[in-house]
Amino acid sequence: MADSNITISSEALVTIGGSTITSFTQGITESNVASVIYENYVASEIGRVRWNWAKTQFSLNKRSDAPLESWDYGYDIPSDLLMLHRVTHGDSDIVFERFKDLIYTDTDNDSDDVVAHYTYRVDENDWPADFKGAIIIGLASRFAFSLARDAEYAMSLNQEAKLLMAEARRNDAQSQTAKRMDVTRLSKSRLLGAGRA
């Protein structure tokens, strides 16, 4: 069965002894609470970390109207953007500033694309298993406060969710080549400080 906001909410609800739901508009207490909590919690957890599995790039669309002042060009931000990391032009970082749903810069996209590098709202089917497990327990913690009114159980679930999320972060960090330190630059700096260079 495919993962969705409903299946994940249902797993979290069952964890605290609640009923499964078939939609957020079902009209029962569980669906009402899940509809309010789910998306904000998920978007916050995806956007909190620079997950490798949630990074993407998008060639930005230039607006026809120029910014009023300070910048030459405005670009629409991608609709699925959660956290903007950098903006590039011809593989080089450029200076930019974000205003509401726009990215302002002095760089034109005539010669090369202006590209946003960002974290996006990943569909539930594409979540790694460890992240999904952490989300389910984290949601269960919130549902325990709202539905079961059991603060002690909610705090216990919250601690478990934090541990699971930390494990998911460690696993995600191993999904790319380790960054090497430039030891020659450090060695030169140390030698200069010692008066040997």
C-alpha positions, 0 to 999 in steps of 0.5 A: 500500500502506498504511503500518504498523509492518511496512512501515516496519520493513521499509523500515528493514531493507532500508536496512541490507541486511536482510530484509523482515518480515511480522510482529513474531512471524515468528521471524527475527532481523530481526522479533525486533529490530524488535519490541523497537525499533519502538514505543518509538522511534516513540512517543519521536520523536512525543512529543519535539516538539509536532508540529501534525499530532499534536496533539489534544483530548479531553473528559476522563472524571471518576472517581467516586472523588475524589483522597485529598488536595490535589485535588477531582476526578480524570480519566482520561487518554486512552489514546493520550496521549504528552505532555500540553500543557495542560488547559482548562475553558471555553476557559481553562487550569486548574491541574492535576497528573498522577498516573500515568494520572490528571489531578487538578484542582479543576475540575468538569466539570458546567458545561463539559467539562474538556479535555486538549490533548496529543500522541497516538500517530498511526497510520502512515498519517497521518504526513507523508512527511518525518517517515516518511522520518526515522523509517525512517532513524532505525530503520535506524540502530538496526538497523545497531547491532543487526543489522549490528553496524556502528557507523560506518554506524549513526552515519552513518545517525543523523546523516542521521536527525537532519537529516531530523527537523530538516527535518520540524520546520521544515516542521511549524512552517510549518503554522500561522499565525505567532505575532505578538509584542505590540509594544505591551507591549514598547514600553511596557516600554521607555518605562517603563525609559527614564522616558518613560511 
